[in-house]
Amino acid sequence: MWKDGQGADVTFIVRGQLFHAHGCLLAARSPVFKAELFGPMKVKATQSINVVDIEPLVFEALLHFVYTDSMPDDEHSKDGRTAKLQHLLVAADRYGLDRLRVLCESKLCESIDVETVATTLVLAEQHHCKDLKEACVEFIAAWNVLPTVMATDGFKHLVASCPLLMKEILDKVSC
């Protein structure tokens, strides 16, 4: 249905790129889509919805999951894959796709590294991903990489946006 677009009744415009979809399927999978398409937030009869704050590749991955109940194959480099997973986690949370959020969280736990751990930790805190948050703190403490992590831009963002996480990190490192 998704690939051929036959019977699609809603179009999403994501940074100029069009995505045709089936409103009933989206509504069945996501409470946010349900409200947007059929509830009080219903868009006018044109059924053309402008989506902001999501990249087209991320929205495409989100739709892939809605239609197939699986993560898309990812041909990106490790750095690109982690960033895409981070954005997909945010989109999954935004659209109430709990299973996708859990899958993203799990894949992000597997890809933690010095360059991405601080940014991933901020996302975990903001989106209530307990396991991912714990994995990030464990990574920083277990591998004794705090000085290296502190040199990253992500760490500066962490300190500015989630200063209370510093206590958790320091408590874990001191153990």
GIMO-V22315 format. One record per residue. N is the residue number from 1. PSI is psi in whole degrees, 0 to 359 (* if undefined). NEAR is the number of other C-alpha atoms within 10 Angstrom. Layout:
n: {N/N}
psi: {PSI/PSI}
near: {NEAR/NEAR}
//
This chain:
n: {1/2/3/4/5/6/7/8/9/10/11/12/13/14/15/16/17/18/19/20/21/22/23/24/25/26/27/28/29/30/31/32/33/34/35/36/37/38/39/40/41/42/43/44/45/46/47/48/49/50/51/52/53/54/55/56/57/58/59/60/61/62/63/64/65/66/67/68/69/70/71/72/73/74/75/76/77/78/79/80/81/82/83/84/85/86/87/88/89/90/91/92/93/94/95/96/97/98/99/100/101/102/103/104/105/106/107/108/109/110/111/112/113/114/115/116/117/118/119/120/121/122/123/124/125/126/127/128/129/130/131/132/133/134/135/136/137/138/139/140/141/142/143/144/145/146/147/148/149/150/151/152/153/154/155/156/157/158/159/160/161/162/163/164/165/166/167/168/169/170/171/172/173/174/175}
psi: {318/316/317/343/4/128/4/137/6/144/132/136/113/103/46/349/136/137/119/137/175/111/319/319/315/316/325/332/335/126/332/314/321/313/320/323/329/348/199/335/8/133/155/171/344/336/37/119/125/124/125/162/17/134/149/319/323/318/322/318/322/314/322/315/315/319/327/348/33/159/143/151/141/118/8/161/167/315/315/324/317/315/317/318/321/314/323/324/315/315/319/318/318/321/7/31/81/319/320/320/317/319/317/316/315/314/324/325/325/341/18/133/176/318/331/351/319/316/318/322/318/314/317/319/314/330/17/47/86/312/320/318/313/319/320/314/317/318/313/318/314/323/2/47/10/314/321/318/322/339/354/157/325/324/321/320/319/311/319/321/334/65/334/339/335/321/316/317/313/322/317/318/323/342/*}
near: {10/16/9/8/12/11/12/16/14/18/18/17/15/20/13/10/12/14/19/19/21/17/20/15/14/20/18/12/19/18/15/18/20/20/14/17/21/14/13/9/12/13/14/9/8/9/14/16/17/13/14/10/10/15/16/18/14/21/20/16/20/22/19/16/18/20/17/10/13/14/15/13/7/12/8/11/9/11/12/12/16/21/18/19/22/23/20/25/26/20/21/24/17/14/18/16/19/15/14/22/23/17/17/23/23/15/16/24/19/12/15/19/18/20/17/21/26/26/19/27/25/23/20/23/15/13/16/12/18/12/13/25/24/16/21/25/22/15/20/24/18/14/10/12/14/18/10/12/19/17/12/17/13/20/22/15/14/22/15/10/12/14/12/11/17/13/10/13/18/14/12/14/18/8/7}
//
